[in-house]
Amino acid sequence: MIYRSKAPFRLGLAGGGSDLSPYCDLHGGAILNVTISHYAHTTIETVEEPKIIFNSIDQNTLIEFTAGQILQIAPGLELQTGLYNYLLKENKLANQGLKITTFMDVPAGSGLGTSSTLMVSMLKCFSEMLGLPYGDYDLAHSAYEIERIHLQLAGGRQDQYAATFGGVNFMEFYKDDKVIVNPLRIKHEYLNELENNIILYFTSSSRSSSDIIKEQVKNVSEHNQESIEAMHQLKEQSRMMKEALLTGRLHEIGEILDFGFQQKKKMAQNISNSFLEEIYDAAIKSGATGGKISGAGGGGFMFFYCPGTSKYQVMNQLKKFGGEIKNYQFTPLGARSWKSQL
């Protein structure tokens, strides 16, 4: 039997960073994001021998372990080995042989929530195989718990919930890991226009977000007022974005993105750099009205809002920086799983 799953990556349109503890525990966080048609894929196959095979296609990594024992966390396969250990400790796995194959449509560390989306995809696939009674909140919270608590990987909460629920969501984050996901009913013509006008651009550089995130956490813990105020403003940005999308005031989207980008840079060093600023300035001069670096910052994807027909001039200008325009569509569906006997 073969079990499969896929979970969508997301664009964080507003509020990014306010889902991090201790900020959201103290002040509450709010984020608006939308999932796109690029995915983290998982396939689980049963094998006769009592061994566990992890095959990460995009990382070009293949490792075998003995089934039924706690695994050493493997570099490059931290998520895979960490998830297996979690399920083993929870007595959800027998000593059966398995081959777990994973693949991501975008590079790791590129700012679209890659690691958390992969965790959701893998957990969704295991839930299909094992018949685990996970609801959406259960799946997202378990993925968060494995990644942030058991593996101690730095990051927030939005990515697990975006990958699980899918669509356009306004998310609220509170202390004690309380999360409320509010799906937004946005008119199709507004979503079509938003999708048409947002250019997704890969800078051809990936990065580890952990150092940037750790600095954001440190700034809040040490009561850095500039950083905390920036997070307050980013939380307000998410409400501004929600109102603009629901009421069709799309002409405000670029300005709202730019407002958030300027605030985001106050939260920690290395969120932006001279190369990324040069790209951003070139896009604005070519007709974009705003944009941002996706995720924690430092590299990876950027996206820009380009009203009218300005996206064609912006796309042409971005060519000189050696990156890649990534085609996409918004997707209303979150993580999905199925089984196949083919």
C-alpha positions as CSV (number, residue, x, y, z in Angstrom):
1,M,0.0,0.0,0.0
2,I,1.1,3.5,-0.8
3,Y,0.0,6.6,1.2
4,R,0.4,10.1,-0.1
5,S,-0.1,13.7,1.0
6,K,0.6,17.3,0.0
7,A,0.4,20.5,1.9
8,P,0.5,24.0,0.4
9,F,3.1,26.7,1.1
10,R,1.9,30.2,2.0
11,L,2.4,33.9,1.3
12,G,2.3,35.9,4.6
13,L,0.6,39.1,3.5
14,A,0.6,40.9,6.8
15,G,1.4,40.6,10.5
16,G,4.4,38.3,10.1
17,G,6.4,37.8,13.4
18,S,3.5,38.6,15.7
19,D,2.9,34.8,16.0
20,L,6.2,34.4,17.9
21,S,6.4,33.8,21.6
22,P,6.8,35.7,23.9
23,Y,5.2,38.5,21.9
24,C,1.9,36.7,21.2
25,D,1.7,35.4,24.7
26,L,2.0,38.9,26.1
27,H,0.1,41.0,23.5
28,G,-1.7,38.6,21.2
29,G,-0.7,38.2,17.5
30,A,-2.5,38.5,14.2
31,I,-1.5,37.4,10.8
32,L,-3.1,37.3,7.4
33,N,-1.9,34.7,4.9
34,V,-2.9,32.8,1.8
35,T,-1.8,29.4,0.5
36,I,-0.5,29.0,-3.0
37,S,-0.2,26.1,-5.6
38,H,3.3,24.9,-4.5
39,Y,3.5,22.0,-2.1
40,A,5.4,19.8,0.2
41,H,4.8,16.2,-0.9
42,T,5.1,13.0,1.2
43,T,4.8,9.3,0.1
44,I,4.9,6.5,2.6
45,E,5.4,2.9,1.4
46,T,5.4,-0.2,3.6
47,V,8.5,-2.5,3.1
48,E,9.0,-6.1,4.2
49,E,12.3,-5.6,6.0
50,P,12.2,-4.0,9.5
51,K,13.9,-0.8,8.5
52,I,13.0,2.9,8.1
53,I,14.2,4.6,4.9
54,F,14.1,8.4,4.6
55,N,14.4,9.6,1.0
56,S,14.5,13.4,0.7
57,I,14.4,14.0,-3.1
58,D,15.1,17.8,-3.1
59,Q,17.9,17.4,-0.5
60,N,19.3,14.4,-2.4
61,T,19.6,12.5,0.9
62,L,18.8,8.8,1.5
63,I,19.3,7.2,5.0
64,E,18.3,3.9,6.5
65,F,17.6,3.1,10.1
66,T,16.4,0.0,12.1
67,A,12.7,0.2,12.6
68,G,11.1,0.4,16.1
69,Q,13.9,2.3,17.9
70,I,14.4,6.0,18.8
71,L,16.5,7.5,16.1
72,Q,19.4,10.0,16.4
73,I,18.3,13.3,14.9
74,A,19.9,13.3,11.5
75,P,21.4,16.5,10.0
76,G,19.3,17.6,7.0
77,L,16.6,15.2,8.1
78,E,15.7,16.7,11.5
79,L,12.0,16.9,10.7
80,Q,11.7,13.4,9.4
81,T,13.6,11.7,12.3
82,G,12.0,14.0,14.8
83,L,8.5,13.1,13.6
84,Y,9.3,9.4,13.6
85,N,10.5,9.6,17.2
86,Y,7.4,11.5,18.3
87,L,5.1,8.9,16.8
88,L,7.1,6.1,18.3
89,K,7.0,7.6,21.8
90,E,3.3,8.1,21.4
91,N,2.9,4.4,20.7
92,K,1.4,5.1,17.3
93,L,4.0,3.1,15.3
94,A,4.7,-0.6,15.3
95,N,8.0,-2.2,14.3
96,Q,7.0,-2.1,10.7
97,G,9.3,-1.2,7.8
98,L,8.6,2.0,6.0
99,K,10.0,4.1,3.2
100,I,9.2,7.8,3.6
101,T,9.9,9.9,0.5
102,T,9.6,13.7,0.6
103,F,9.8,16.5,-2.0
104,M,9.2,20.3,-1.9
105,D,8.3,22.4,-4.9
106,V,10.4,25.3,-3.6
107,P,13.9,25.4,-2.0
108,A,14.2,24.9,1.7
109,G,14.7,28.1,3.7
110,S,13.1,30.3,1.0
111,G,10.6,32.0,3.2
112,L,7.3,30.3,2.3
113,G,7.1,28.2,5.5
114,T,8.9,25.3,4.0
115,S,9.9,23.3,7.1
116,S,6.6,23.6,8.9
117,T,4.7,22.8,5.7
118,L,6.8,19.7,5.2
119,M,6.1,18.7,8.8
120,V,2.3,19.1,8.2
121,S,2.5,17.1,5.0
122,M,4.4,14.2,6.7
123,L,2.1,14.1,9.7
124,K,-1.0,14.2,7.4
125,C,0.4,11.2,5.5
126,F,1.1,9.3,8.7
127,S,-2.4,10.1,9.9
128,E,-3.8,8.6,6.7
129,M,-1.7,5.4,7.1
130,L,-2.4,5.0,10.9
131,G,-6.0,6.2,10.9
132,L,-5.2,9.0,13.4
133,P,-8.3,11.1,14.3
134,Y,-6.7,14.4,13.7
135,G,-8.9,17.4,13.1
136,D,-7.4,20.5,11.5
137,Y,-6.5,22.2,14.8
138,D,-5.1,18.9,16.1
139,L,-2.9,18.4,13.0
140,A,-1.5,21.9,13.1
141,H,-0.9,22.0,16.8
142,S,0.8,18.6,16.7
143,A,3.1,19.7,13.8
144,Y,3.9,22.9,15.9
145,E,4.6,20.8,19.0
146,I,7.0,18.5,17.2
147,E,8.9,21.2,15.4
148,R,9.0,23.9,18.1
149,I,8.9,21.9,21.4
150,H,10.4,18.5,20.7
151,L,13.0,19.6,18.1
152,Q,13.5,23.1,19.6
153,L,13.5,24.6,16.1
154,A,13.0,28.4,16.2
155,G,9.9,29.8,14.6
156,G,6.3,30.9,15.0
157,R,2.9,29.2,14.6
158,Q,1.3,30.5,11.4
159,D,2.9,28.1,8.9
160,Q,1.5,24.9,10.4
161,Y,-2.0,26.4,10.5
162,A,-1.8,27.8,7.0
163,A,-0.6,24.5,5.5
164,T,-3.3,22.6,7.4
165,F,-6.3,24.9,6.7
166,G,-5.4,26.4,3.3
167,G,-7.1,29.4,1.7
168,V,-7.1,33.0,2.9
169,N,-7.1,33.2,6.7
170,F,-6.9,35.9,9.4
171,M,-5.2,34.1,12.3
172,E,-5.1,35.1,15.9
173,F,-2.5,33.9,18.4
174,Y,-2.7,34.0,22.2
175,K,-0.9,32.6,25.2
176,D,-1.1,28.9,26.1
177,D,-0.8,28.1,22.4
178,K,-4.4,29.3,21.7
179,V,-4.9,29.8,18.0
180,I,-8.1,30.9,16.2
181,V,-8.2,30.6,12.4
182,N,-10.7,32.9,10.7
183,P,-11.3,31.9,7.0
184,L,-12.1,35.1,5.0
185,R,-14.9,35.1,2.4
186,I,-13.3,37.3,-0.2
187,K,-15.1,37.9,-3.5
188,H,-13.6,36.0,-6.4
189,E,-13.0,39.1,-8.5
190,Y,-10.9,40.6,-5.6
191,L,-8.9,37.4,-5.2
192,N,-8.4,37.1,-9.0
193,E,-7.1,40.7,-9.1
194,L,-4.8,40.2,-6.1
195,E,-3.4,37.0,-7.6
196,N,-2.9,38.8,-11.0
197,N,-1.1,41.7,-9.4
198,I,1.3,39.9,-7.0
199,I,4.7,38.9,-8.5
200,L,6.5,36.1,-6.6
201,Y,10.2,36.4,-7.1
202,F,12.9,34.0,-5.9
203,T,16.1,35.8,-5.2
204,S,18.1,32.6,-5.9
205,S,19.3,32.6,-2.3
206,S,18.1,30.5,0.7
207,R,18.8,31.1,4.3
208,S,18.4,29.8,7.8
209,S,15.7,31.8,9.5
210,S,16.6,30.7,13.0
211,D,19.2,33.4,13.9
212,I,16.8,36.2,12.7
213,I,13.9,34.7,14.7
214,K,16.0,34.2,17.8
215,E,17.0,37.9,17.7
216,Q,13.3,38.9,17.4
217,V,12.5,36.7,20.5
218,K,15.5,38.2,22.3
219,N,14.4,41.8,21.5
220,V,10.9,41.2,23.0
221,S,12.3,39.3,26.0
222,E,14.6,42.2,26.7
223,H,11.9,44.8,26.2
224,N,13.4,46.5,23.2
225,Q,10.7,49.1,22.6
226,E,11.5,49.8,19.0
227,S,11.1,46.1,18.2
228,I,7.9,45.7,20.3
229,E,6.3,48.7,18.7
230,A,7.2,47.4,15.3
231,M,5.3,44.2,16.2
232,H,2.4,46.2,17.4
233,Q,2.3,47.9,14.0
234,L,2.6,44.6,12.1
235,K,-0.4,43.3,14.0
236,E,-2.3,46.4,13.0
237,Q,-1.1,45.8,9.4
238,S,-2.9,42.5,9.4
239,R,-6.2,44.2,10.3
240,M,-5.6,46.8,7.6
241,M,-5.0,44.1,5.0
242,K,-8.1,42.2,6.1
243,E,-10.3,45.2,5.7
244,A,-8.8,46.1,2.3
245,L,-9.4,42.6,0.9
246,L,-12.9,42.2,2.3
247,T,-14.0,45.6,1.0
248,G,-12.2,45.4,-2.3
249,R,-9.9,48.4,-1.7
250,L,-7.1,46.6,-3.6
251,H,-5.5,50.0,-4.5
252,E,-4.3,50.1,-0.8
253,I,-2.6,46.7,-0.9
254,G,0.8,47.9,-2.1
255,E,1.0,50.7,0.5
256,I,0.0,48.2,3.3
257,L,2.7,45.8,2.2
258,D,5.3,48.6,2.2
259,F,4.2,49.7,5.6
260,G,4.7,46.2,6.9
261,F,8.1,45.9,5.2
262,Q,9.4,49.0,6.8
263,Q,8.2,47.9,10.2
264,K,9.5,44.4,9.8
265,K,13.1,45.7,9.4
266,K,12.9,47.2,12.9
267,M,12.4,43.8,14.5
268,A,15.9,42.4,13.9
269,Q,19.1,42.9,12.0
270,N,19.7,41.0,8.7
271,I,16.0,40.9,7.8
272,S,17.0,42.9,4.8
273,N,20.4,43.7,3.2
274,S,21.8,45.9,0.5
275,F,21.1,43.3,-2.3
276,L,17.5,42.8,-1.2
277,E,17.0,46.6,-0.9
278,E,18.3,47.1,-4.4
279,I,15.8,44.6,-5.7
280,Y,13.0,46.2,-3.7
281,D,13.9,49.7,-5.0
282,A,14.0,48.5,-8.6
283,A,10.6,47.0,-8.3
284,I,9.1,50.2,-6.8
285,K,10.7,52.4,-9.5
286,S,9.3,50.1,-12.2
287,G,5.7,50.4,-11.0
288,A,5.2,48.2,-7.9
289,T,3.4,50.0,-5.1
290,G,4.8,47.8,-2.3
291,G,6.1,44.4,-1.4
292,K,8.1,42.5,1.2
293,I,10.6,39.8,1.8
294,S,8.7,36.6,2.5
295,G,9.1,34.8,5.8
296,A,11.7,35.8,8.4
297,G,13.8,37.6,5.8
298,G,17.5,37.5,4.8
299,G,16.9,36.0,1.4
300,G,14.6,33.5,-0.3
301,F,11.4,34.8,-1.9
302,M,10.2,38.4,-2.2
303,F,6.8,39.5,-3.6
304,F,5.5,42.7,-5.0
305,Y,2.1,44.3,-5.6
306,C,1.9,45.6,-9.2
307,P,-1.4,47.4,-10.1
308,G,-2.6,47.8,-13.7
309,T,-0.2,46.4,-16.2
310,S,2.9,47.4,-14.2
311,K,3.9,43.8,-13.4
312,Y,5.4,43.4,-16.9
313,Q,7.8,46.3,-16.4
314,V,8.6,45.1,-12.9
315,M,9.2,41.5,-14.2
316,N,11.5,42.8,-16.9
317,Q,13.5,44.9,-14.4
318,L,13.9,42.0,-12.0
319,K,15.6,39.9,-14.6
320,K,18.9,41.8,-14.1
321,F,19.2,40.5,-10.5
322,G,19.6,36.8,-11.6
323,G,16.5,35.5,-9.7
324,E,13.4,33.8,-11.0
325,I,9.8,34.8,-11.3
326,K,7.7,31.9,-9.9
327,N,4.3,31.3,-11.3
328,Y,1.6,30.3,-8.8
329,Q,-2.2,30.4,-8.1
330,F,-4.0,30.8,-4.8
331,T,-5.4,27.5,-3.5
332,P,-8.4,27.2,-1.2
333,L,-7.4,23.8,0.1
334,G,-5.0,22.8,2.9
335,A,-3.3,19.5,3.6
336,R,-4.7,16.5,1.8
337,S,-3.9,12.8,2.0
338,W,-5.0,9.6,0.2
339,K,-4.0,6.0,-0.4
340,S,-3.2,4.2,-3.6
341,Q,-2.9,0.5,-4.5
342,L,-1.7,1.3,-8.0
